[in-house]
Amino acid sequence: MSHEHVSYLELLARGATTEAYDRPVLLARASGAGPEALAELEEAKQLALRVRAELEGRRRREAELSALFATAHDLAGLRDLDAVLRAIVQRARSLLGTECAYLSLNDPVAGDTYMRVTEGSVSARFQQVRLGMGEGLGGLVAQTARPYVTDDYFGDARFQHTRTIDTAVRDEGLVAILGVPLSLGSQVIGVLFAADRRARVFEREQVALLCSFAAHAAVAIDTANLLAETRSALAELERANDIIREHSGVIERASEVHDRLSELVLHGGGVHDVAHAVSEVLGGTVEFTDEGAGAARRAGGHAVREGDDWVAAVSAGGETLGALVLHGQPDLDPVDQRTLERAALVTSLLLLARRSAGEAEQRVRGELLDDLLDAPDRDRRLLRERAARLRTDSEAPHVVLAARIDRVGAAGSDTGADAGGRESADRQRLWSAATHLAATRHGLASARDGGTVLLLPLGPGESAADLARGTARTLGGTLREPVTVGASAPVRAPLDHPDQVAVAYEEARRCLDALRLLHRSGQGAAAEDLGFLGLLLADSRDIDGFVDRTVGQVVAYDRRRGTDLVRTLDAYFASGMSPARTKDELHVHVNTVAQRLERVGRLLGPDWQSPSRALEIQLALRLHALSDAVTGT
């Protein structure tokens, strides 16, 4: 590698400014470098600038994704809608670097639009403004359900200006405004804005980012509405209890169902136990199905009749998990209908509890692996106790694997928002599949660095390369997407050597990156699969292993038969792969050279003279000769 190329790597390493990349070219020109050298240096400069731009873009996307993840976390623990919306507006303003951000919602009762949340606003009039439907830039966004941007609000004639809006905007001093829709399905319920008090151009990525925040805001509003609907459903259940108390015979059945369902829940009963208990009380046959809940779902949580059957949706938080279907009781008492609905509610609680338990175990597995990677100085006794609770074999050799979904040919086909959303969904799907694989193989998995890392034990007779290929096949088959997997060398008893886990992870990541550079996306491999490139990537620097894998059969043949194939190969490559010059170097007949090379081909395979194989064989021969010189053999 030339000195100038090293200079560009140093510039990249220290995050130098764009102007600094011109210096190596200027120095070379001043030192009298020729046109070819200058052209090569200019090409290296452009490549370094592209790498710099890519790194800056990744850092920006990491910050954006971090904010989106934080927003999703806020939604998961939604308690106060206003607090969530304020956080969304604050993050949007911070990441877009605008002086002001705000969110307006439509009021269908009053027939106008009102300001819900503002950040960076200094005008009381602006913070309290109410607008007629369809007015201003926000009205255009709501009308078309598409983002709109203006770099000069007062000079833009695309939307309807009114005195009320213009006065409020002038009080706030806004000039450049970007607005994106808050949509629930096809309905626009409001608009999210980012604005500056100076002229500026909003880039496409910034528009996509604000659209992502708007989607989160719409989800928060919809979640709040669903909570209100849930409270309404609970009120309906209370009214159902009043009806039950009015019917003595039905009360007894409902009481029996309640007692039996409570006992089932307390003693860890399952969904089918609930169905069996309700079947006995109602006198029919109840079954749980994960299909056919459409009509019941549309009925808002009530049991509905479908032919001679009754169906009650099993749902939670707006998600339909399945349905309870009662056969053999077409004329069901209204209170018994409520009993079926209550059984559906208990079923949803059992399903959610089972899901929560699974997610909790997945989190614990991820936290243990995170500790091994980030805090290897933790108390090893405690690490082993945590591993034992997860039924992990801490004494077996393990391999660290880095996995990532690679969409071949999909780059650039999505907008910024679509690509960001798809990448986030891909990471979640990959993590879910990896944690399931880790649980079945008594290993660990965690989301990290835009992909997933796994720590899996080696099976009997299994190599790191075998495990990498198998993991790529398993995850790719589960997700129906190409999953690339890089593997480390085995780590012996990782809980006894936690400091080696982080080192192994870096090796696995290097192997993963190498596979992508070699256009082997969707495959799994360890360093031993990558020839001399694997020798460079691996931390172990297993030179003897590389030589043995590459030319070991030729060396062994010479030792067994007393032949001279290794020396023939050296002379063959040294003479430019010319048999005629090789025979002069060895002082043998050309037919002898041909016979020896034919034997080499049978030992190494028919592609041994291909450029990539030939390069590896030459390197292995040099290393073999060096090893012989060192050992004196």
ROKOLMAR-24589 format. One record per residue (C-alpha): residue number from 1; x, y, z. Coordinates in nm, 2 decimals, m for minus. Example, Ala and Ser with C-alpha at 12.3 -4.5 7.8 and 13.67 -1.06 7.14 Angstrom:
# residues 2
<1 <1.23 m0.45 0.78>>
<2 <1.37 m0.11 0.71>>
# end
This chain:
# residues 633
<1 <0.00 0.00 0.00>>
<2 <0.14 0.34 m0.10>>
<3 <0.22 0.62 0.14>>
<4 <m0.06 0.83 m0.02>>
<5 <m0.32 0.56 0.03>>
<6 <m0.21 0.54 0.40>>
<7 <m0.26 0.92 0.42>>
<8 <m0.62 0.89 0.30>>
<9 <m0.68 0.61 0.56>>
<10 <m0.54 0.84 0.83>>
<11 <m0.77 1.12 0.71>>
<12 <m1.07 0.89 0.74>>
<13 <m0.96 0.76 1.08>>
<14 <m0.94 1.11 1.23>>
<15 <m1.25 1.25 1.06>>
<16 <m1.07 1.52 0.86>>
<17 <m1.26 1.79 0.67>>
<18 <m1.33 1.75 0.29>>
<19 <m1.06 2.01 0.21>>
<20 <m0.79 1.80 0.37>>
<21 <m0.83 1.52 0.11>>
<22 <m0.68 1.75 m0.16>>
<23 <m0.34 1.77 0.02>>
<24 <m0.19 1.43 m0.09>>
<25 <m0.27 1.52 m0.45>>
<26 <m0.12 1.87 m0.42>>
<27 <0.19 1.73 m0.25>>
<28 <0.24 1.46 m0.52>>
<29 <0.20 1.72 m0.80>>
<30 <0.45 1.95 m0.62>>
<31 <0.70 1.66 m0.60>>
<32 <0.68 1.60 m0.97>>
<33 <0.47 1.28 m0.98>>
<34 <0.38 1.15 m1.32>>
<35 <0.03 1.16 m1.48>>
<36 <m0.04 0.79 m1.40>>
<37 <0.05 0.84 m1.04>>
<38 <m0.16 1.15 m1.01>>
<39 <m0.46 0.98 m1.18>>
<40 <m0.43 0.68 m0.94>>
<41 <m0.40 0.92 m0.64>>
<42 <m0.71 1.12 m0.77>>
<43 <m0.90 0.80 m0.79>>
<44 <m0.80 0.70 m0.44>>
<45 <m0.91 1.05 m0.32>>
<46 <m1.25 1.01 m0.47>>
<47 <m1.29 0.67 m0.32>>
<48 <m1.19 0.80 0.02>>
<49 <m1.44 1.09 m0.01>>
<50 <m1.71 0.84 m0.10>>
<51 <m1.62 0.63 0.21>>
<52 <m1.62 0.95 0.42>>
<53 <m1.97 1.04 0.29>>
<54 <m2.09 0.69 0.36>>
<55 <m1.96 0.70 0.72>>
<56 <m2.12 1.04 0.78>>
<57 <m2.44 0.91 0.63>>
<58 <m2.43 0.61 0.86>>
<59 <m2.37 0.82 1.17>>
<60 <m2.66 1.04 1.08>>
<61 <m2.88 0.74 1.02>>
<62 <m2.78 0.59 1.35>>
<63 <m2.88 0.91 1.53>>
<64 <m3.21 0.91 1.34>>
<65 <m3.28 0.55 1.42>>
<66 <m3.19 0.60 1.78>>
<67 <m3.45 0.88 1.81>>
<68 <m3.71 0.66 1.63>>
<69 <m3.63 0.37 1.87>>
<70 <m3.67 0.60 2.17>>
<71 <m4.00 0.72 2.03>>
<72 <m4.11 0.36 1.98>>
<73 <m4.01 0.29 2.34>>
<74 <m4.22 0.58 2.45>>
<75 <m4.52 0.44 2.27>>
<76 <m4.47 0.10 2.42>>
<77 <m4.51 0.24 2.77>>
<78 <m4.77 0.50 2.67>>
<79 <m4.92 0.67 2.98>>
<80 <m4.96 1.04 2.88>>
<81 <m5.04 1.11 2.52>>
<82 <m4.93 1.48 2.55>>
<83 <m4.59 1.37 2.68>>
<84 <m4.53 1.13 2.39>>
<85 <m4.63 1.39 2.13>>
<86 <m4.40 1.65 2.29>>
<87 <m4.11 1.40 2.28>>
<88 <m4.18 1.34 1.91>>
<89 <m4.19 1.71 1.82>>
<90 <m3.87 1.78 2.03>>
<91 <m3.68 1.50 1.86>>
<92 <m3.80 1.61 1.51>>
<93 <m3.68 1.97 1.58>>
<94 <m3.34 1.85 1.71>>
<95 <m3.26 1.60 1.43>>
<96 <m3.38 1.83 1.15>>
<97 <m3.19 2.13 1.31>>
<98 <m3.49 2.36 1.28>>
<99 <m3.57 2.65 1.51>>
<100 <m3.93 2.55 1.55>>
<101 <m4.15 2.23 1.53>>
<102 <m4.52 2.19 1.59>>
<103 <m4.81 1.95 1.55>>
<104 <m5.17 2.04 1.47>>
<105 <m5.48 1.81 1.49>>
<106 <m5.82 1.83 1.31>>
<107 <m6.12 1.88 1.53>>
<108 <m6.41 1.72 1.34>>
<109 <m6.67 1.85 1.59>>
<110 <m6.57 2.22 1.56>>
<111 <m6.48 2.18 1.19>>
<112 <m6.14 2.34 1.22>>
<113 <m5.77 2.26 1.31>>
<114 <m5.59 2.35 1.63>>
<115 <m5.24 2.36 1.75>>
<116 <m5.17 2.06 1.98>>
<117 <m4.79 2.07 2.06>>
<118 <m4.52 2.34 1.98>>
<119 <m4.15 2.34 2.04>>
<120 <m3.93 2.64 1.99>>
<121 <m4.23 2.88 1.95>>
<122 <m4.21 3.23 2.10>>
<123 <m4.55 3.37 1.99>>
<124 <m4.86 3.31 2.21>>
<125 <m5.08 3.39 1.92>>
<126 <m4.91 3.12 1.71>>
<127 <m4.94 2.86 1.99>>
<128 <m5.32 2.92 2.02>>
<129 <m5.41 2.96 1.66>>
<130 <m5.71 2.77 1.52>>
<131 <m5.75 2.74 1.14>>
<132 <m6.03 2.66 0.91>>
<133 <m6.01 2.32 0.73>>
<134 <m5.81 2.34 0.40>>
<135 <m5.63 2.67 0.48>>
<136 <m5.26 2.73 0.46>>
<137 <m4.98 2.49 0.39>>
<138 <m5.12 2.25 0.65>>
<139 <m5.45 2.25 0.46>>
<140 <m5.27 2.15 0.14>>
<141 <m5.10 1.87 0.32>>
<142 <m5.43 1.75 0.47>>
<143 <m5.61 1.77 0.14>>
<144 <m5.35 1.58 m0.06>>
<145 <m5.21 1.35 0.22>>
<146 <m4.86 1.43 0.09>>
<147 <m4.57 1.63 0.24>>
<148 <m4.53 1.99 0.13>>
<149 <m4.23 2.22 0.17>>
<150 <m4.18 2.59 0.11>>
<151 <m3.85 2.79 0.14>>
<152 <m4.05 3.12 0.14>>
<153 <m4.39 3.09 0.30>>
<154 <m4.52 3.44 0.22>>
<155 <m4.40 3.42 m0.14>>
<156 <m4.56 3.07 m0.21>>
<157 <m4.89 3.08 m0.39>>
<158 <m4.96 2.71 m0.40>>
<159 <m5.18 2.72 m0.09>>
<160 <m5.46 2.94 0.05>>
<161 <m5.33 3.24 0.25>>
<162 <m5.56 3.39 0.52>>
<163 <m5.51 3.68 0.75>>
<164 <m5.53 3.46 1.06>>
<165 <m5.26 3.22 0.94>>
<166 <m5.03 3.49 0.79>>
<167 <m5.05 3.70 1.11>>
<168 <m4.97 3.40 1.33>>
<169 <m4.68 3.30 1.10>>
<170 <m4.55 3.65 1.08>>
<171 <m4.56 3.68 1.47>>
<172 <m4.35 3.37 1.49>>
<173 <m4.12 3.49 1.22>>
<174 <m4.13 3.17 1.02>>
<175 <m4.00 3.16 0.66>>
<176 <m3.92 2.80 0.56>>
<177 <m4.18 2.54 0.65>>
<178 <m4.21 2.16 0.60>>
<179 <m4.54 1.99 0.67>>
<180 <m4.61 1.61 0.66>>
<181 <m4.95 1.44 0.72>>
<182 <m5.05 1.24 1.03>>
<183 <m5.25 0.96 0.87>>
<184 <m5.46 0.67 1.01>>
<185 <m5.53 0.46 0.71>>
<186 <m5.65 0.69 0.44>>
<187 <m5.77 0.96 0.69>>
<188 <m5.55 1.26 0.76>>
<189 <m5.60 1.36 1.13>>
<190 <m5.34 1.63 1.15>>
<191 <m5.00 1.77 1.03>>
<192 <m4.65 1.76 1.18>>
<193 <m4.44 2.07 1.09>>
<194 <m4.07 2.17 1.11>>
<195 <m3.99 2.54 1.04>>
<196 <m3.71 2.79 1.03>>
<197 <m3.70 3.17 1.06>>
<198 <m3.47 3.19 0.76>>
<199 <m3.48 3.05 0.41>>
<200 <m3.35 2.69 0.38>>
<201 <m3.40 2.38 0.17>>
<202 <m3.52 2.07 0.33>>
<203 <m3.35 1.76 0.19>>
<204 <m3.53 1.45 0.08>>
<205 <m3.39 1.25 0.38>>
<206 <m3.52 1.51 0.62>>
<207 <m3.86 1.49 0.47>>
<208 <m3.86 1.11 0.51>>
<209 <m3.74 1.14 0.87>>
<210 <m4.02 1.38 0.96>>
<211 <m4.27 1.14 0.79>>
<212 <m4.14 0.87 1.02>>
<213 <m4.20 1.09 1.33>>
<214 <m4.55 1.17 1.20>>
<215 <m4.62 0.80 1.17>>
<216 <m4.52 0.75 1.54>>
<217 <m4.74 1.04 1.64>>
<218 <m5.04 0.89 1.45>>
<219 <m4.98 0.56 1.63>>
<220 <m4.97 0.74 1.96>>
<221 <m5.30 0.91 1.89>>
<222 <m5.45 0.59 1.77>>
<223 <m5.32 0.40 2.08>>
<224 <m5.48 0.66 2.30>>
<225 <m5.81 0.61 2.12>>
<226 <m5.78 0.23 2.16>>
<227 <m5.73 0.28 2.53>>
<228 <m6.05 0.48 2.54>>
<229 <m6.22 0.20 2.35>>
<230 <m6.08 m0.06 2.59>>
<231 <m6.22 0.14 2.89>>
<232 <m6.55 0.14 2.70>>
<233 <m6.53 m0.24 2.66>>
<234 <m6.46 m0.28 3.03>>
<235 <m6.77 m0.07 3.10>>
<236 <m6.97 m0.30 2.87>>
<237 <m6.84 m0.60 3.08>>
<238 <m6.96 m0.43 3.39>>
<239 <m7.30 m0.39 3.24>>
<240 <m7.29 m0.76 3.15>>
<241 <m7.23 m0.84 3.51>>
<242 <m7.55 m0.65 3.60>>
<243 <m7.74 m0.87 3.36>>
<244 <m7.58 m1.18 3.50>>
<245 <m7.70 m1.09 3.85>>
<246 <m8.06 m1.07 3.72>>
<247 <m8.07 m1.43 3.61>>
<248 <m8.02 m1.68 3.88>>
<249 <m7.96 m1.99 3.67>>
<250 <m7.72 m1.81 3.44>>
<251 <m7.55 m1.66 3.74>>
<252 <m7.46 m2.00 3.86>>
<253 <m7.31 m2.10 3.53>>
<254 <m7.12 m1.77 3.51>>
<255 <m6.99 m1.82 3.87>>
<256 <m6.87 m2.17 3.78>>
<257 <m6.70 m2.04 3.47>>
<258 <m6.53 m1.76 3.67>>
<259 <m6.41 m2.00 3.94>>
<260 <m6.28 m2.25 3.69>>
<261 <m6.11 m1.99 3.48>>
<262 <m5.95 m1.83 3.78>>
<263 <m5.82 m2.17 3.89>>
<264 <m5.68 m2.23 3.55>>
<265 <m5.50 m1.90 3.54>>
<266 <m5.36 m1.95 3.89>>
<267 <m5.24 m2.30 3.82>>
<268 <m5.09 m2.22 3.48>>
<269 <m5.36 m2.36 3.26>>
<270 <m5.35 m2.32 2.88>>
<271 <m5.58 m2.19 2.61>>
<272 <m5.73 m2.53 2.54>>
<273 <m5.80 m2.58 2.91>>
<274 <m6.01 m2.27 2.90>>
<275 <m6.20 m2.40 2.60>>
<276 <m6.27 m2.73 2.77>>
<277 <m6.39 m2.56 3.09>>
<278 <m6.63 m2.33 2.90>>
<279 <m6.75 m2.63 2.69>>
<280 <m6.86 m2.81 3.00>>
<281 <m7.04 m2.51 3.15>>
<282 <m7.22 m2.39 2.84>>
<283 <m7.32 m2.74 2.72>>
<284 <m7.16 m2.71 2.38>>
<285 <m6.82 m2.76 2.23>>
<286 <m6.57 m2.46 2.24>>
<287 <m6.25 m2.45 2.04>>
<288 <m5.98 m2.19 2.00>>
<289 <m5.88 m2.10 1.65>>
<290 <m5.63 m1.84 1.52>>
<291 <m5.85 m1.78 1.21>>
<292 <m6.21 m1.68 1.14>>
<293 <m6.24 m1.39 1.39>>
<294 <m6.32 m1.13 1.13>>
<295 <m6.69 m1.08 1.22>>
<296 <m6.63 m1.10 1.59>>
<297 <m6.34 m0.85 1.56>>
<298 <m6.57 m0.61 1.37>>
<299 <m6.83 m0.65 1.65>>
<300 <m6.61 m0.46 1.90>>
<301 <m6.54 m0.75 2.14>>
<302 <m6.89 m0.90 2.15>>
<303 <m6.98 m1.26 2.07>>
<304 <m7.15 m1.28 1.73>>
<305 <m7.36 m1.56 1.58>>
<306 <m7.23 m1.72 1.25>>
<307 <m7.47 m1.98 1.13>>
<308 <m7.53 m2.22 1.42>>
<309 <m7.20 m2.11 1.60>>
<310 <m7.11 m1.83 1.83>>
<311 <m6.77 m1.66 1.78>>
<312 <m6.59 m1.43 2.03>>
<313 <m6.27 m1.26 1.92>>
<314 <m5.96 m1.30 2.14>>
<315 <m5.78 m0.97 2.11>>
<316 <m5.56 m0.73 2.31>>
<317 <m5.46 m0.37 2.23>>
<318 <m5.62 m0.37 1.89>>
<319 <m5.44 m0.70 1.79>>
<320 <m5.65 m1.00 1.71>>
<321 <m5.49 m1.32 1.85>>
<322 <m5.76 m1.56 1.74>>
<323 <m6.12 m1.65 1.84>>
<324 <m6.33 m1.89 2.07>>
<325 <m6.59 m2.07 1.87>>
<326 <m6.89 m2.23 2.04>>
<327 <m7.06 m2.52 1.85>>
<328 <m7.39 m2.68 1.94>>
<329 <m7.57 m2.39 2.11>>
<330 <m7.73 m2.17 1.84>>
<331 <m7.98 m2.01 2.09>>
<332 <m7.74 m1.88 2.35>>
<333 <m7.87 m1.67 2.64>>
<334 <m7.74 m1.31 2.64>>
<335 <m7.56 m1.36 2.97>>
<336 <m7.40 m1.68 2.83>>
<337 <m7.28 m1.47 2.54>>
<338 <m7.10 m1.25 2.80>>
<339 <m6.96 m1.57 2.95>>
<340 <m6.81 m1.67 2.62>>
<341 <m6.67 m1.31 2.58>>
<342 <m6.52 m1.33 2.93>>
<343 <m6.36 m1.66 2.84>>
<344 <m6.21 m1.49 2.53>>
<345 <m6.07 m1.21 2.75>>
<346 <m5.91 m1.47 2.98>>
<347 <m5.77 m1.65 2.67>>
<348 <m5.62 m1.32 2.55>>
<349 <m5.46 m1.27 2.90>>
<350 <m5.31 m1.62 2.89>>
<351 <m5.17 m1.57 2.54>>
<352 <m5.02 m1.23 2.64>>
<353 <m4.87 m1.39 2.95>>
<354 <m4.71 m1.66 2.74>>
<355 <m4.58 m1.41 2.49>>
<356 <m4.44 m1.19 2.77>>
<357 <m4.27 m1.48 2.93>>
<358 <m4.11 m1.57 2.60>>
<359 <m4.00 m1.21 2.54>>
<360 <m3.86 m1.19 2.90>>
<361 <m3.65 m1.49 2.84>>
<362 <m3.53 m1.35 2.51>>
<363 <m3.43 m1.02 2.68>>
<364 <m3.25 m1.21 2.96>>
<365 <m3.05 m1.41 2.69>>
<366 <m2.97 m1.08 2.52>>
<367 <m2.86 m0.91 2.84>>
<368 <m2.63 m1.20 2.93>>
<369 <m2.46 m1.18 2.59>>
<370 <m2.44 m0.80 2.61>>
<371 <m2.26 m0.83 2.94>>
<372 <m2.01 m1.08 2.79>>
<373 <m1.94 m0.84 2.51>>
<374 <m1.95 m0.51 2.70>>
<375 <m1.85 m0.60 3.05>>
<376 <m1.63 m0.91 3.05>>
<377 <m1.49 m0.82 3.40>>
<378 <m1.83 m0.91 3.56>>
<379 <m1.83 m1.17 3.84>>
<380 <m1.78 m1.50 3.65>>
<381 <m1.97 m1.70 3.92>>
<382 <m2.28 m1.48 3.86>>
<383 <m2.24 m1.51 3.48>>
<384 <m2.24 m1.89 3.52>>
<385 <m2.54 m1.89 3.74>>
<386 <m2.73 m1.67 3.49>>
<387 <m2.63 m1.91 3.21>>
<388 <m2.74 m2.21 3.41>>
<389 <m3.09 m2.06 3.46>>
<390 <m3.11 m2.03 3.08>>
<391 <m3.00 m2.40 3.04>>
<392 <m2.68 m2.29 2.86>>
<393 <m2.39 m2.53 2.85>>
<394 <m2.11 m2.29 2.96>>
<395 <m1.84 m2.56 2.94>>
<396 <m1.87 m2.65 2.57>>
<397 <m1.68 m2.46 2.30>>
<398 <m1.89 m2.18 2.15>>
<399 <m1.88 m1.98 1.83>>
<400 <m1.97 m1.61 1.80>>
<401 <m2.17 m1.54 1.49>>
<402 <m2.26 m1.20 1.34>>
<403 <m2.57 m1.21 1.12>>
<404 <m2.74 m0.95 0.90>>
<405 <m3.02 m0.95 0.64>>
<406 <m2.89 m0.86 0.29>>
<407 <m3.14 m0.76 0.03>>
<408 <m2.97 m0.83 m0.30>>
<409 <m3.04 m0.56 m0.55>>
<410 <m3.28 m0.37 m0.32>>
<411 <m3.05 m0.08 m0.25>>
<412 <m3.19 0.26 m0.36>>
<413 <m3.54 0.12 m0.44>>
<414 <m3.70 0.27 m0.14>>
<415 <m3.74 0.62 m0.02>>
<416 <m3.56 0.72 0.30>>
<417 <m3.86 0.66 0.52>>
<418 <m3.95 0.33 0.35>>
<419 <m3.58 0.21 0.37>>
<420 <m3.55 0.31 0.74>>
<421 <m3.88 0.14 0.82>>
<422 <m3.78 m0.17 0.63>>
<423 <m3.44 m0.19 0.79>>
<424 <m3.59 m0.15 1.14>>
<425 <m3.85 m0.42 1.06>>
<426 <m3.57 m0.65 0.92>>
<427 <m3.36 m0.61 1.24>>
<428 <m3.66 m0.69 1.45>>
<429 <m3.75 m1.00 1.24>>
<430 <m3.39 m1.12 1.24>>
<431 <m3.36 m1.07 1.62>>
<432 <m3.68 m1.27 1.68>>
<433 <m3.57 m1.56 1.46>>
<434 <m3.22 m1.55 1.61>>
<435 <m3.35 m1.56 1.97>>
<436 <m3.57 m1.86 1.88>>
<437 <m3.27 m2.04 1.73>>
<438 <m3.05 m1.95 2.03>>
<439 <m3.32 m2.09 2.27>>
<440 <m3.35 m2.42 2.08>>
<441 <m2.97 m2.46 2.07>>
<442 <m2.92 m2.35 2.43>>
<443 <m2.72 m2.04 2.32>>
<444 <m2.76 m1.66 2.35>>
<445 <m2.86 m1.39 2.10>>
<446 <m2.87 m1.01 2.10>>
<447 <m2.94 m0.72 1.86>>
<448 <m2.62 m0.53 1.79>>
<449 <m2.46 m0.30 1.52>>
<450 <m2.75 m0.31 1.28>>
<451 <m2.78 m0.69 1.29>>
<452 <m2.78 m0.98 1.54>>
<453 <m2.50 m1.15 1.73>>
<454 <m2.53 m1.51 1.85>>
<455 <m2.32 m1.72 2.09>>
<456 <m2.39 m2.09 2.00>>
<457 <m2.23 m2.41 2.13>>
<458 <m2.06 m2.64 1.87>>
<459 <m2.22 m2.97 1.82>>
<460 <m2.03 m3.30 1.80>>
<461 <m1.79 m3.30 1.50>>
<462 <m1.92 m2.95 1.40>>
<463 <m1.68 m2.68 1.29>>
<464 <m1.73 m2.30 1.31>>
<465 <m1.77 m2.29 0.93>>
<466 <m2.04 m2.57 0.95>>
<467 <m2.23 m2.37 1.22>>
<468 <m2.21 m2.05 1.02>>
<469 <m2.35 m2.22 0.71>>
<470 <m2.62 m2.39 0.91>>
<471 <m2.72 m2.07 1.08>>
<472 <m2.74 m1.88 0.75>>
<473 <m2.97 m2.15 0.61>>
<474 <m3.19 m2.17 0.92>>
<475 <m3.24 m1.79 0.96>>
<476 <m3.27 m1.74 0.58>>
<477 <m3.54 m2.01 0.56>>
<478 <m3.73 m1.87 0.85>>
<479 <m3.73 m1.51 0.73>>
<480 <m3.75 m1.60 0.35>>
<481 <m3.47 m1.34 0.31>>
<482 <m3.09 m1.39 0.24>>
<483 <m2.92 m1.38 0.58>>
<484 <m2.54 m1.35 0.58>>
<485 <m2.35 m1.50 0.88>>
<486 <m1.98 m1.46 0.97>>
<487 <m1.83 m1.68 1.24>>
<488 <m1.54 m1.66 1.48>>
<489 <m1.30 m1.93 1.57>>
<490 <m1.43 m2.15 1.86>>
<491 <m1.41 m2.00 2.21>>
<492 <m1.34 m2.26 2.48>>
<493 <m1.57 m2.22 2.78>>
<494 <m1.67 m1.86 2.71>>
<495 <m1.80 m1.80 3.06>>
<496 <m1.45 m1.89 3.20>>
<497 <m1.29 m1.66 2.93>>
<498 <m1.55 m1.38 2.89>>
<499 <m1.28 m1.14 2.75>>
<500 <m1.25 m1.36 2.45>>
<501 <m1.61 m1.32 2.35>>
<502 <m1.57 m0.96 2.24>>
<503 <m1.26 m1.05 2.05>>
<504 <m1.44 m1.33 1.88>>
<505 <m1.73 m1.10 1.79>>
<506 <m1.49 m0.86 1.61>>
<507 <m1.35 m1.15 1.41>>
<508 <m1.71 m1.26 1.32>>
<509 <m1.80 m0.91 1.21>>
<510 <m1.49 m0.89 0.99>>
<511 <m1.58 m1.22 0.84>>
<512 <m1.94 m1.09 0.78>>
<513 <m1.81 m0.78 0.61>>
<514 <m1.57 m0.99 0.39>>
<515 <m1.86 m1.21 0.27>>
<516 <m2.05 m0.90 0.16>>
<517 <m1.74 m0.76 m0.02>>
<518 <m1.69 m1.09 m0.19>>
<519 <m2.06 m1.08 m0.31>>
<520 <m2.14 m1.39 m0.10>>
<521 <m2.45 m1.24 0.06>>
<522 <m2.69 m1.50 0.20>>
<523 <m2.40 m1.74 0.29>>
<524 <m2.23 m1.84 0.61>>
<525 <m1.86 m1.88 0.66>>
<526 <m1.57 m1.87 0.91>>
<527 <m1.22 m1.74 0.84>>
<528 <m1.11 m2.08 0.74>>
<529 <m1.35 m2.07 0.44>>
<530 <m1.19 m1.75 0.30>>
<531 <m0.84 m1.87 0.22>>
<532 <m0.56 m1.61 0.27>>
<533 <m0.83 m1.34 0.33>>
<534 <m0.95 m1.55 0.62>>
<535 <m0.59 m1.57 0.74>>
<536 <m0.59 m1.19 0.76>>
<537 <m0.93 m1.17 0.92>>
<538 <m0.88 m1.43 1.19>>
<539 <m0.73 m1.32 1.53>>
<540 <m0.56 m1.66 1.57>>
<541 <m0.34 m1.61 1.25>>
<542 <m0.34 m1.99 1.20>>
<543 <m0.07 m2.00 0.94>>
<544 <0.00 m2.37 0.97>>
<545 <m0.38 m2.44 0.93>>
<546 <m0.39 m2.22 0.62>>
<547 <m0.09 m2.39 0.46>>
<548 <m0.24 m2.74 0.54>>
<549 <m0.58 m2.65 0.39>>
<550 <m0.42 m2.50 0.08>>
<551 <m0.12 m2.73 m0.02>>
<552 <m0.12 m2.99 0.26>>
<553 <m0.21 m3.27 0.02>>
<554 <0.08 m3.19 m0.20>>
<555 <0.33 m3.17 0.09>>
<556 <0.20 m3.50 0.23>>
<557 <0.23 m3.67 m0.11>>
<558 <0.59 m3.56 m0.14>>
<559 <0.67 m3.70 0.21>>
<560 <0.50 m4.03 0.14>>
<561 <0.63 m4.09 m0.21>>
<562 <0.96 m3.90 m0.21>>
<563 <0.84 m3.69 m0.51>>
<564 <0.93 m3.33 m0.58>>
<565 <0.58 m3.17 m0.64>>
<566 <0.63 m2.88 m0.41>>
<567 <0.96 m2.77 m0.58>>
<568 <0.79 m2.82 m0.92>>
<569 <0.50 m2.59 m0.81>>
<570 <0.75 m2.33 m0.69>>
<571 <0.94 m2.34 m1.02>>
<572 <0.62 m2.34 m1.23>>
<573 <0.49 m2.02 m1.06>>
<574 <0.83 m1.86 m1.07>>
<575 <0.85 m1.91 m1.45>>
<576 <0.52 m1.75 m1.51>>
<577 <0.33 m2.08 m1.53>>
<578 <0.52 m2.19 m1.84>>
<579 <0.60 m2.56 m1.85>>
<580 <0.88 m2.50 m2.10>>
<581 <1.07 m2.26 m1.87>>
<582 <0.99 m2.48 m1.57>>
<583 <1.16 m2.78 m1.73>>
<584 <1.47 m2.56 m1.79>>
<585 <1.47 m2.45 m1.42>>
<586 <1.43 m2.81 m1.30>>
<587 <1.66 m2.97 m1.57>>
<588 <1.40 m3.23 m1.65>>
<589 <1.20 m3.32 m1.96>>
<590 <0.89 m3.12 m2.04>>
<591 <0.68 m3.44 m2.02>>
<592 <0.80 m3.48 m1.66>>
<593 <0.67 m3.13 m1.58>>
<594 <0.34 m3.21 m1.74>>
<595 <0.30 m3.54 m1.54>>
<596 <0.38 m3.36 m1.21>>
<597 <0.14 m3.08 m1.28>>
<598 <m0.13 m3.34 m1.37>>
<599 <m0.07 m3.51 m1.03>>
<600 <m0.10 m3.17 m0.86>>
<601 <m0.43 m3.11 m1.03>>
<602 <m0.56 m3.44 m0.90>>
<603 <m0.45 m3.35 m0.55>>
<604 <m0.57 m2.98 m0.54>>
<605 <m0.87 m2.99 m0.78>>
<606 <m0.93 m2.89 m1.14>>
<607 <m0.94 m2.51 m1.06>>
<608 <m0.60 m2.49 m0.89>>
<609 <m0.47 m2.26 m1.17>>
<610 <m0.75 m2.01 m1.15>>
<611 <m0.63 m1.66 m1.05>>
<612 <m0.77 m1.67 m0.69>>
<613 <m0.66 m2.03 m0.62>>
<614 <m0.32 m1.97 m0.77>>
<615 <m0.26 m1.67 m0.56>>
<616 <m0.35 m1.87 m0.24>>
<617 <m0.13 m2.16 m0.34>>
<618 <0.17 m1.93 m0.40>>
<619 <0.12 m1.76 m0.07>>
<620 <0.09 m2.11 0.10>>
<621 <0.41 m2.22 m0.07>>
<622 <0.60 m1.91 0.06>>
<623 <0.47 m1.97 0.41>>
<624 <0.56 m2.34 0.39>>
<625 <0.91 m2.25 0.27>>
<626 <0.95 m1.99 0.55>>
<627 <0.83 m2.25 0.81>>
<628 <1.08 m2.51 0.68>>
<629 <1.36 m2.24 0.70>>
<630 <1.27 m2.15 1.06>>
<631 <1.25 m2.51 1.18>>
<632 <1.55 m2.62 0.97>>
<633 <1.36 m2.91 0.80>>
# end
